[in-house]
Structures are given as C-alpha cells and as structure tokens.
Amino acid sequence: MRIKVFAGMKHFFGQKEEIDLSLEEPCSVGELTEKLNLPEDLHFVVVRDGQSLGSDDLVSDNDQVSLVRFVSGG
C-alpha cells in the first residue's frame, strides 16, 4: 500500500512525503491507524480516489491513499 503524507502529518513519519506499508490482507481504516501507531486524538482523514474514508471502510495492499490532517474548532 502506498500512502501519501501531507503537511501536518509528516512529523509522524520522519518528514517523509510517502510511505509504503505491506498489508497481507485487507483491513479497516481504523486498523490501519493502529498499524501506523497514530495518536487516537489526532484529527485526520484517509482519502482514496478523492473520497474520505470512514474507520470501517476497507483498504488493501494495492490501494493508494492520502493522510490529511485537519484542525477542528475555532
């Protein structure tokens, strides 16, 4: 799986703009978040083909997704 990392998320991945992650079988976005060891209180979306994915949506090894951080509140 290829993951593009956008601003605000890069410091979680050593400033890399893209990472590769091998998945033996499809997993949910929630499981992917756990595999990436991201903080539970981090606000971000996983985007595939221009659509944001929910935590129950499945991703597989041949997917290309983006991680985009957002800030909520005012």
PyMOL Python script that loads the backbone (N, CA, C, O; Angstrom):
from pymol import cmd

cmd.read_pdbstr("""\
ATOM      1  N   MET A   1       0.846  -1.163   0.000  1.00  0.00           N
ATOM      2  CA  MET A   1       0.000   0.000   0.000  1.00  0.00           C
ATOM      3  C   MET A   1       0.895   1.230   0.000  1.00  0.00           C
ATOM      4  O   MET A   1       1.860   1.310   0.760  1.00  0.00           O
ATOM      5  N   ARG A   2       0.569   2.172  -0.846  1.00  0.00           N
ATOM      6  CA  ARG A   2       1.301   3.439  -0.898  1.00  0.00           C
ATOM      7  C   ARG A   2       0.458   4.508  -0.202  1.00  0.00           C
ATOM      8  O   ARG A   2      -0.729   4.667  -0.483  1.00  0.00           O
ATOM      9  N   ILE A   3       1.101   5.234   0.712  1.00  0.00           N
ATOM     10  CA  ILE A   3       0.415   6.262   1.484  1.00  0.00           C
ATOM     11  C   ILE A   3       1.130   7.594   1.278  1.00  0.00           C
ATOM     12  O   ILE A   3       2.310   7.726   1.603  1.00  0.00           O
ATOM     13  N   LYS A   4       0.419   8.577   0.740  1.00  0.00           N
ATOM     14  CA  LYS A   4       0.957   9.939   0.615  1.00  0.00           C
ATOM     15  C   LYS A   4       0.677  10.668   1.924  1.00  0.00           C
ATOM     16  O   LYS A   4      -0.423  10.596   2.472  1.00  0.00           O
ATOM     17  N   VAL A   5       1.685  11.362   2.407  1.00  0.00           N
ATOM     18  CA  VAL A   5       1.591  12.052   3.684  1.00  0.00           C
ATOM     19  C   VAL A   5       1.644  13.556   3.426  1.00  0.00           C
ATOM     20  O   VAL A   5       2.609  14.059   2.851  1.00  0.00           O
ATOM     21  N   PHE A   6       0.615  14.263   3.850  1.00  0.00           N
ATOM     22  CA  PHE A   6       0.544  15.702   3.620  1.00  0.00           C
ATOM     23  C   PHE A   6       0.960  16.484   4.865  1.00  0.00           C
ATOM     24  O   PHE A   6       1.082  15.928   5.957  1.00  0.00           O
ATOM     25  N   ALA A   7       1.174  17.783   4.676  1.00  0.00           N
ATOM     26  CA  ALA A   7       1.612  18.676   5.754  1.00  0.00           C
ATOM     27  C   ALA A   7       0.773  18.464   7.002  1.00  0.00           C
ATOM     28  O   ALA A   7      -0.424  18.190   6.925  1.00  0.00           O
ATOM     29  N   GLY A   8       1.409  18.593   8.130  1.00  0.00           N
ATOM     30  CA  GLY A   8       0.727  18.375   9.399  1.00  0.00           C
ATOM     31  C   GLY A   8       0.785  16.933   9.852  1.00  0.00           C
ATOM     32  O   GLY A   8       0.554  16.645  11.027  1.00  0.00           O
ATOM     33  N   MET A   9       1.090  16.020   8.942  1.00  0.00           N
ATOM     34  CA  MET A   9       1.199  14.599   9.277  1.00  0.00           C
ATOM     35  C   MET A   9       2.645  14.108   9.149  1.00  0.00           C
ATOM     36  O   MET A   9       2.993  13.053   9.680  1.00  0.00           O
ATOM     37  N   LYS A  10       3.475  14.868   8.451  1.00  0.00           N
ATOM     38  CA  LYS A  10       4.830  14.404   8.129  1.00  0.00           C
ATOM     39  C   LYS A  10       5.686  14.130   9.353  1.00  0.00           C
ATOM     40  O   LYS A  10       6.519  13.223   9.329  1.00  0.00           O
ATOM     41  N   HIS A  11       5.497  14.897  10.429  1.00  0.00           N
ATOM     42  CA  HIS A  11       6.354  14.669  11.596  1.00  0.00           C
ATOM     43  C   HIS A  11       6.079  13.315  12.257  1.00  0.00           C
ATOM     44  O   HIS A  11       6.907  12.844  13.037  1.00  0.00           O
ATOM     45  N   PHE A  12       4.957  12.687  11.971  1.00  0.00           N
ATOM     46  CA  PHE A  12       4.670  11.345  12.484  1.00  0.00           C
ATOM     47  C   PHE A  12       5.413  10.272  11.695  1.00  0.00           C
ATOM     48  O   PHE A  12       5.515   9.129  12.140  1.00  0.00           O
ATOM     49  N   PHE A  13       5.934  10.639  10.521  1.00  0.00           N
ATOM     50  CA  PHE A  13       6.586   9.680   9.629  1.00  0.00           C
ATOM     51  C   PHE A  13       7.988  10.129   9.231  1.00  0.00           C
ATOM     52  O   PHE A  13       8.441   9.831   8.126  1.00  0.00           O
ATOM     53  N   GLY A  14       8.676  10.838  10.114  1.00  0.00           N
ATOM     54  CA  GLY A  14      10.036  11.261   9.844  1.00  0.00           C
ATOM     55  C   GLY A  14      10.162  12.194   8.658  1.00  0.00           C
ATOM     56  O   GLY A  14      11.134  12.121   7.906  1.00  0.00           O
ATOM     57  N   GLN A  15       9.185  13.072   8.485  1.00  0.00           N
ATOM     58  CA  GLN A  15       9.159  14.080   7.414  1.00  0.00           C
ATOM     59  C   GLN A  15       9.046  13.482   6.012  1.00  0.00           C
ATOM     60  O   GLN A  15       9.262  14.185   5.024  1.00  0.00           O
ATOM     61  N   LYS A  16       8.711  12.204   5.914  1.00  0.00           N
ATOM     62  CA  LYS A  16       8.546  11.578   4.598  1.00  0.00           C
ATOM     63  C   LYS A  16       7.258  12.059   3.943  1.00  0.00           C
ATOM     64  O   LYS A  16       6.259  12.311   4.616  1.00  0.00           O
ATOM     65  N   GLU A  17       7.299  12.181   2.618  1.00  0.00           N
ATOM     66  CA  GLU A  17       6.111  12.570   1.862  1.00  0.00           C
ATOM     67  C   GLU A  17       5.304  11.362   1.418  1.00  0.00           C
ATOM     68  O   GLU A  17       4.137  11.489   1.048  1.00  0.00           O
ATOM     69  N   GLU A  18       5.925  10.197   1.457  1.00  0.00           N
ATOM     70  CA  GLU A  18       5.248   8.982   1.010  1.00  0.00           C
ATOM     71  C   GLU A  18       5.845   7.799   1.754  1.00  0.00           C
ATOM     72  O   GLU A  18       7.055   7.735   1.971  1.00  0.00           O
ATOM     73  N   ILE A  19       4.990   6.865   2.141  1.00  0.00           N
ATOM     74  CA  ILE A  19       5.467   5.646   2.783  1.00  0.00           C
ATOM     75  C   ILE A  19       4.804   4.453   2.116  1.00  0.00           C
ATOM     76  O   ILE A  19       3.712   4.559   1.558  1.00  0.00           O
ATOM     77  N   ASP A  20       5.480   3.325   2.185  1.00  0.00           N
ATOM     78  CA  ASP A  20       4.924   2.066   1.705  1.00  0.00           C
ATOM     79  C   ASP A  20       4.665   1.183   2.910  1.00  0.00           C
ATOM     80  O   ASP A  20       5.501   1.081   3.807  1.00  0.00           O
ATOM     81  N   LEU A  21       3.512   0.551   2.927  1.00  0.00           N
ATOM     82  CA  LEU A  21       3.134  -0.344   4.012  1.00  0.00           C
ATOM     83  C   LEU A  21       2.588  -1.615   3.391  1.00  0.00           C
ATOM     84  O   LEU A  21       1.661  -1.565   2.582  1.00  0.00           O
ATOM     85  N   SER A  22       3.151  -2.748   3.761  1.00  0.00           N
ATOM     86  CA  SER A  22       2.662  -4.026   3.235  1.00  0.00           C
ATOM     87  C   SER A  22       1.515  -4.532   4.099  1.00  0.00           C
ATOM     88  O   SER A  22       1.636  -4.635   5.319  1.00  0.00           O
ATOM     89  N   LEU A  23       0.413  -4.842   3.451  1.00  0.00           N
ATOM     90  CA  LEU A  23      -0.740  -5.434   4.129  1.00  0.00           C
ATOM     91  C   LEU A  23      -0.941  -6.837   3.572  1.00  0.00           C
ATOM     92  O   LEU A  23      -1.090  -7.007   2.362  1.00  0.00           O
ATOM     93  N   GLU A  24      -0.945  -7.835   4.433  1.00  0.00           N
ATOM     94  CA  GLU A  24      -1.153  -9.207   3.977  1.00  0.00           C
ATOM     95  C   GLU A  24      -2.596  -9.445   3.560  1.00  0.00           C
ATOM     96  O   GLU A  24      -2.873 -10.253   2.674  1.00  0.00           O
ATOM     97  N   GLU A  25      -3.508  -8.737   4.206  1.00  0.00           N
ATOM     98  CA  GLU A  25      -4.931  -8.858   3.871  1.00  0.00           C
ATOM     99  C   GLU A  25      -5.595  -7.508   4.084  1.00  0.00           C
ATOM    100  O   GLU A  25      -5.066  -6.669   4.813  1.00  0.00           O
ATOM    101  N   PRO A  26      -6.744  -7.284   3.461  1.00  0.00           N
ATOM    102  CA  PRO A  26      -7.441  -6.004   3.653  1.00  0.00           C
ATOM    103  C   PRO A  26      -7.739  -5.751   5.131  1.00  0.00           C
ATOM    104  O   PRO A  26      -7.975  -6.680   5.902  1.00  0.00           O
ATOM    105  N   CYS A  27      -7.723  -4.482   5.500  1.00  0.00           N
ATOM    106  CA  CYS A  27      -8.048  -4.116   6.876  1.00  0.00           C
ATOM    107  C   CYS A  27      -8.875  -2.838   6.857  1.00  0.00           C
ATOM    108  O   CYS A  27      -8.935  -2.138   5.847  1.00  0.00           O
ATOM    109  N   SER A  28      -9.503  -2.548   7.970  1.00  0.00           N
ATOM    110  CA  SER A  28     -10.298  -1.323   8.064  1.00  0.00           C
ATOM    111  C   SER A  28      -9.365  -0.127   8.246  1.00  0.00           C
ATOM    112  O   SER A  28      -8.205  -0.284   8.627  1.00  0.00           O
ATOM    113  N   VAL A  29      -9.879   1.051   7.973  1.00  0.00           N
ATOM    114  CA  VAL A  29      -9.104   2.274   8.182  1.00  0.00           C
ATOM    115  C   VAL A  29      -8.726   2.403   9.659  1.00  0.00           C
ATOM    116  O   VAL A  29      -7.629   2.861   9.980  1.00  0.00           O
ATOM    117  N   GLY A  30      -9.617   2.005  10.546  1.00  0.00           N
ATOM    118  CA  GLY A  30      -9.308   2.024  11.979  1.00  0.00           C
ATOM    119  C   GLY A  30      -8.124   1.132  12.314  1.00  0.00           C
ATOM    120  O   GLY A  30      -7.259   1.516  13.102  1.00  0.00           O
ATOM    121  N   GLU A  31      -8.078  -0.061  11.720  1.00  0.00           N
ATOM    122  CA  GLU A  31      -6.945  -0.967  11.934  1.00  0.00           C
ATOM    123  C   GLU A  31      -5.671  -0.391  11.327  1.00  0.00           C
ATOM    124  O   GLU A  31      -4.588  -0.540  11.891  1.00  0.00           O
ATOM    125  N   LEU A  32      -5.802   0.267  10.175  1.00  0.00           N
ATOM    126  CA  LEU A  32      -4.652   0.907   9.540  1.00  0.00           C
ATOM    127  C   LEU A  32      -4.069   1.973  10.462  1.00  0.00           C
ATOM    128  O   LEU A  32      -2.850   2.080  10.599  1.00  0.00           O
ATOM    129  N   THR A  33      -4.931   2.753  11.090  1.00  0.00           N
ATOM    130  CA  THR A  33      -4.485   3.785  12.024  1.00  0.00           C
ATOM    131  C   THR A  33      -3.684   3.162  13.164  1.00  0.00           C
ATOM    132  O   THR A  33      -2.662   3.708  13.580  1.00  0.00           O
ATOM    133  N   GLU A  34      -4.149   2.020  13.667  1.00  0.00           N
ATOM    134  CA  GLU A  34      -3.425   1.326  14.732  1.00  0.00           C
ATOM    135  C   GLU A  34      -2.074   0.829  14.233  1.00  0.00           C
ATOM    136  O   GLU A  34      -1.074   0.946  14.940  1.00  0.00           O
ATOM    137  N   LYS A  35      -2.032   0.272  13.013  1.00  0.00           N
ATOM    138  CA  LYS A  35      -0.770  -0.222  12.443  1.00  0.00           C
ATOM    139  C   LYS A  35       0.238   0.909  12.275  1.00  0.00           C
ATOM    140  O   LYS A  35       1.442   0.698  12.423  1.00  0.00           O
ATOM    141  N   LEU A  36      -0.249   2.105  11.967  1.00  0.00           N
ATOM    142  CA  LEU A  36       0.630   3.260  11.782  1.00  0.00           C
ATOM    143  C   LEU A  36       1.003   3.912  13.111  1.00  0.00           C
ATOM    144  O   LEU A  36       1.821   4.831  13.147  1.00  0.00           O
ATOM    145  N   ASN A  37       0.403   3.435  14.201  1.00  0.00           N
ATOM    146  CA  ASN A  37       0.692   3.923  15.550  1.00  0.00           C
ATOM    147  C   ASN A  37       0.445   5.431  15.675  1.00  0.00           C
ATOM    148  O   ASN A  37       1.252   6.160  16.252  1.00  0.00           O
ATOM    149  N   LEU A  38      -0.679   5.876  15.126  1.00  0.00           N
ATOM    150  CA  LEU A  38      -1.042   7.292  15.205  1.00  0.00           C
ATOM    151  C   LEU A  38      -1.847   7.547  16.478  1.00  0.00           C
ATOM    152  O   LEU A  38      -2.621   6.686  16.896  1.00  0.00           O
ATOM    153  N   PRO A  39      -1.678   8.711  17.098  1.00  0.00           N
ATOM    154  CA  PRO A  39      -2.423   9.025  18.321  1.00  0.00           C
ATOM    155  C   PRO A  39      -3.936   8.993  18.086  1.00  0.00           C
ATOM    156  O   PRO A  39      -4.424   9.397  17.030  1.00  0.00           O
ATOM    157  N   GLU A  40      -4.660   8.507  19.083  1.00  0.00           N
ATOM    158  CA  GLU A  40      -6.117   8.405  18.963  1.00  0.00           C
ATOM    159  C   GLU A  40      -6.791   9.767  18.857  1.00  0.00           C
ATOM    160  O   GLU A  40      -7.856   9.880  18.249  1.00  0.00           O
ATOM    161  N   ASP A  41      -6.193  10.796  19.436  1.00  0.00           N
ATOM    162  CA  ASP A  41      -6.820  12.119  19.416  1.00  0.00           C
ATOM    163  C   ASP A  41      -6.395  12.967  18.217  1.00  0.00           C
ATOM    164  O   ASP A  41      -6.738  14.147  18.146  1.00  0.00           O
ATOM    165  N   LEU A  42      -5.662  12.388  17.286  1.00  0.00           N
ATOM    166  CA  LEU A  42      -5.234  13.099  16.087  1.00  0.00           C
ATOM    167  C   LEU A  42      -6.401  13.193  15.107  1.00  0.00           C
ATOM    168  O   LEU A  42      -7.053  12.190  14.815  1.00  0.00           O
ATOM    169  N   HIS A  43      -6.660  14.385  14.606  1.00  0.00           N
ATOM    170  CA  HIS A  43      -7.755  14.598  13.660  1.00  0.00           C
ATOM    171  C   HIS A  43      -7.197  14.592  12.241  1.00  0.00           C
ATOM    172  O   HIS A  43      -6.453  15.492  11.853  1.00  0.00           O
ATOM    173  N   PHE A  44      -7.562  13.574  11.473  1.00  0.00           N
ATOM    174  CA  PHE A  44      -7.098  13.467  10.093  1.00  0.00           C
ATOM    175  C   PHE A  44      -8.096  12.631   9.307  1.00  0.00           C
ATOM    176  O   PHE A  44      -8.948  11.951   9.879  1.00  0.00           O
ATOM    177  N   VAL A  45      -7.975  12.693   7.997  1.00  0.00           N
ATOM    178  CA  VAL A  45      -8.809  11.859   7.143  1.00  0.00           C
ATOM    179  C   VAL A  45      -7.910  11.020   6.247  1.00  0.00           C
ATOM    180  O   VAL A  45      -6.799  11.415   5.892  1.00  0.00           O
ATOM    181  N   VAL A  46      -8.426   9.858   5.896  1.00  0.00           N
ATOM    182  CA  VAL A  46      -7.784   8.989   4.918  1.00  0.00           C
ATOM    183  C   VAL A  46      -8.595   9.132   3.637  1.00  0.00           C
ATOM    184  O   VAL A  46      -9.808   8.920   3.635  1.00  0.00           O
ATOM    185  N   VAL A  47      -7.923   9.491   2.548  1.00  0.00           N
ATOM    186  CA  VAL A  47      -8.592   9.774   1.282  1.00  0.00           C
ATOM    187  C   VAL A  47      -8.131   8.775   0.229  1.00  0.00           C
ATOM    188  O   VAL A  47      -6.936   8.528   0.069  1.00  0.00           O
ATOM    189  N   ARG A  48      -9.102   8.204  -0.488  1.00  0.00           N
ATOM    190  CA  ARG A  48      -8.810   7.314  -1.614  1.00  0.00           C
ATOM    191  C   ARG A  48      -9.687   7.751  -2.778  1.00  0.00           C
ATOM    192  O   ARG A  48     -10.902   7.884  -2.629  1.00  0.00           O
ATOM    193  N   ASP A  49      -9.084   7.971  -3.918  1.00  0.00           N
ATOM    194  CA  ASP A  49      -9.812   8.368  -5.128  1.00  0.00           C
ATOM    195  C   ASP A  49     -10.715   9.581  -4.888  1.00  0.00           C
ATOM    196  O   ASP A  49     -11.838   9.633  -5.391  1.00  0.00           O
ATOM    197  N   GLY A  50     -10.220  10.554  -4.119  1.00  0.00           N
ATOM    198  CA  GLY A  50     -10.961  11.788  -3.889  1.00  0.00           C
ATOM    199  C   GLY A  50     -12.073  11.688  -2.860  1.00  0.00           C
ATOM    200  O   GLY A  50     -12.796  12.661  -2.644  1.00  0.00           O
ATOM    201  N   GLN A  51     -12.228  10.537  -2.221  1.00  0.00           N
ATOM    202  CA  GLN A  51     -13.287  10.342  -1.226  1.00  0.00           C
ATOM    203  C   GLN A  51     -12.670  10.050   0.137  1.00  0.00           C
ATOM    204  O   GLN A  51     -11.761   9.227   0.248  1.00  0.00           O
ATOM    205  N   SER A  52     -13.164  10.723   1.175  1.00  0.00           N
ATOM    206  CA  SER A  52     -12.680  10.411   2.519  1.00  0.00           C
ATOM    207  C   SER A  52     -13.308   9.098   2.972  1.00  0.00           C
ATOM    208  O   SER A  52     -14.463   8.803   2.665  1.00  0.00           O
ATOM    209  N   LEU A  53     -12.529   8.326   3.701  1.00  0.00           N
ATOM    210  CA  LEU A  53     -12.962   7.008   4.152  1.00  0.00           C
ATOM    211  C   LEU A  53     -13.301   7.044   5.633  1.00  0.00           C
ATOM    212  O   LEU A  53     -12.682   7.777   6.405  1.00  0.00           O
ATOM    213  N   GLY A  54     -14.288   6.247   6.024  1.00  0.00           N
ATOM    214  CA  GLY A  54     -14.643   6.099   7.425  1.00  0.00           C
ATOM    215  C   GLY A  54     -13.801   5.022   8.079  1.00  0.00           C
ATOM    216  O   GLY A  54     -13.117   4.264   7.392  1.00  0.00           O
ATOM    217  N   SER A  55     -13.844   4.947   9.394  1.00  0.00           N
ATOM    218  CA  SER A  55     -12.993   3.998  10.118  1.00  0.00           C
ATOM    219  C   SER A  55     -13.325   2.544   9.811  1.00  0.00           C
ATOM    220  O   SER A  55     -12.488   1.667  10.029  1.00  0.00           O
ATOM    221  N   ASP A  56     -14.532   2.266   9.309  1.00  0.00           N
ATOM    222  CA  ASP A  56     -14.913   0.893   8.981  1.00  0.00           C
ATOM    223  C   ASP A  56     -14.661   0.528   7.523  1.00  0.00           C
ATOM    224  O   ASP A  56     -14.778  -0.641   7.155  1.00  0.00           O
ATOM    225  N   ASP A  57     -14.315   1.513   6.679  1.00  0.00           N
ATOM    226  CA  ASP A  57     -14.030   1.225   5.270  1.00  0.00           C
ATOM    227  C   ASP A  57     -12.766   0.386   5.157  1.00  0.00           C
ATOM    228  O   ASP A  57     -11.830   0.546   5.941  1.00  0.00           O
ATOM    229  N   LEU A  58     -12.747  -0.513   4.170  1.00  0.00           N
ATOM    230  CA  LEU A  58     -11.601  -1.400   3.984  1.00  0.00           C
ATOM    231  C   LEU A  58     -10.587  -0.815   3.014  1.00  0.00           C
ATOM    232  O   LEU A  58     -10.946  -0.170   2.028  1.00  0.00           O
ATOM    233  N   VAL A  59      -9.310  -1.052   3.312  1.00  0.00           N
ATOM    234  CA  VAL A  59      -8.207  -0.714   2.417  1.00  0.00           C
ATOM    235  C   VAL A  59      -7.395  -1.989   2.209  1.00  0.00           C
ATOM    236  O   VAL A  59      -7.376  -2.875   3.064  1.00  0.00           O
ATOM    237  N   SER A  60      -6.722  -2.068   1.055  1.00  0.00           N
ATOM    238  CA  SER A  60      -5.927  -3.264   0.760  1.00  0.00           C
ATOM    239  C   SER A  60      -4.532  -2.863   0.310  1.00  0.00           C
ATOM    240  O   SER A  60      -4.237  -1.680   0.144  1.00  0.00           O
ATOM    241  N   ASP A  61      -3.682  -3.854   0.115  1.00  0.00           N
ATOM    242  CA  ASP A  61      -2.281  -3.618  -0.205  1.00  0.00           C
ATOM    243  C   ASP A  61      -2.089  -2.871  -1.520  1.00  0.00           C
ATOM    244  O   ASP A  61      -1.100  -2.156  -1.677  1.00  0.00           O
ATOM    245  N   ASN A  62      -3.014  -3.021  -2.470  1.00  0.00           N
ATOM    246  CA  ASN A  62      -2.831  -2.347  -3.763  1.00  0.00           C
ATOM    247  C   ASN A  62      -3.503  -0.970  -3.815  1.00  0.00           C
ATOM    248  O   ASN A  62      -3.564  -0.361  -4.883  1.00  0.00           O
ATOM    249  N   ASP A  63      -4.006  -0.471  -2.685  1.00  0.00           N
ATOM    250  CA  ASP A  63      -4.601   0.868  -2.619  1.00  0.00           C
ATOM    251  C   ASP A  63      -3.527   1.945  -2.518  1.00  0.00           C
ATOM    252  O   ASP A  63      -2.426   1.710  -2.020  1.00  0.00           O
ATOM    253  N   GLN A  64      -3.878   3.124  -3.002  1.00  0.00           N
ATOM    254  CA  GLN A  64      -3.082   4.328  -2.787  1.00  0.00           C
ATOM    255  C   GLN A  64      -3.978   5.313  -2.053  1.00  0.00           C
ATOM    256  O   GLN A  64      -5.021   5.718  -2.566  1.00  0.00           O
ATOM    257  N   VAL A  65      -3.567   5.693  -0.855  1.00  0.00           N
ATOM    258  CA  VAL A  65      -4.370   6.600  -0.043  1.00  0.00           C
ATOM    259  C   VAL A  65      -3.520   7.794   0.385  1.00  0.00           C
ATOM    260  O   VAL A  65      -2.294   7.771   0.274  1.00  0.00           O
ATOM    261  N   SER A  66      -4.184   8.822   0.868  1.00  0.00           N
ATOM    262  CA  SER A  66      -3.510  10.008   1.398  1.00  0.00           C
ATOM    263  C   SER A  66      -3.965  10.227   2.830  1.00  0.00           C
ATOM    264  O   SER A  66      -5.121   9.976   3.170  1.00  0.00           O
ATOM    265  N   LEU A  67      -3.047  10.699   3.666  1.00  0.00           N
ATOM    266  CA  LEU A  67      -3.366  11.092   5.031  1.00  0.00           C
ATOM    267  C   LEU A  67      -3.330  12.613   5.087  1.00  0.00           C
ATOM    268  O   LEU A  67      -2.308  13.230   4.784  1.00  0.00           O
ATOM    269  N   VAL A  68      -4.446  13.211   5.475  1.00  0.00           N
ATOM    270  CA  VAL A  68      -4.554  14.666   5.510  1.00  0.00           C
ATOM    271  C   VAL A  68      -5.032  15.075   6.899  1.00  0.00           C
ATOM    272  O   VAL A  68      -6.104  14.661   7.339  1.00  0.00           O
ATOM    273  N   ARG A  69      -4.243  15.877   7.577  1.00  0.00           N
ATOM    274  CA  ARG A  69      -4.603  16.340   8.913  1.00  0.00           C
ATOM    275  C   ARG A  69      -5.518  17.553   8.812  1.00  0.00           C
ATOM    276  O   ARG A  69      -5.390  18.365   7.895  1.00  0.00           O
ATOM    277  N   PHE A  70      -6.434  17.667   9.751  1.00  0.00           N
ATOM    278  CA  PHE A  70      -7.253  18.874   9.824  1.00  0.00           C
ATOM    279  C   PHE A  70      -7.374  19.310  11.274  1.00  0.00           C
ATOM    280  O   PHE A  70      -7.238  18.509  12.199  1.00  0.00           O
ATOM    281  N   VAL A  71      -7.628  20.575  11.448  1.00  0.00           N
ATOM    282  CA  VAL A  71      -7.763  21.152  12.778  1.00  0.00           C
ATOM    283  C   VAL A  71      -9.214  21.555  12.954  1.00  0.00           C
ATOM    284  O   VAL A  71      -9.780  22.266  12.123  1.00  0.00           O
ATOM    285  N   SER A  72      -9.813  21.094  14.045  1.00  0.00           N
ATOM    286  CA  SER A  72     -11.206  21.457  14.301  1.00  0.00           C
ATOM    287  C   SER A  72     -11.255  22.529  15.384  1.00  0.00           C
ATOM    288  O   SER A  72     -10.295  22.716  16.132  1.00  0.00           O
ATOM    289  N   GLY A  73     -12.338  23.203  15.456  1.00  0.00           N
ATOM    290  CA  GLY A  73     -12.506  24.241  16.466  1.00  0.00           C
ATOM    291  C   GLY A  73     -12.298  25.624  15.882  1.00  0.00           C
ATOM    292  O   GLY A  73     -12.037  25.763  14.688  1.00  0.00           O
ATOM    293  N   GLY A  74     -12.408  26.621  16.694  1.00  0.00           N
ATOM    294  CA  GLY A  74     -12.353  27.942  16.143  1.00  0.00           C
ATOM    295  C   GLY A  74     -11.479  28.875  16.832  1.00  0.00           C
ATOM    296  O   GLY A  74     -11.371  30.033  16.427  1.00  0.00           O
TER     297      GLY A  74
END
""", "prot")
cmd.dss("prot")
cmd.show_as("cartoon", "prot")
cmd.util.cbc("prot")
cmd.orient("prot")
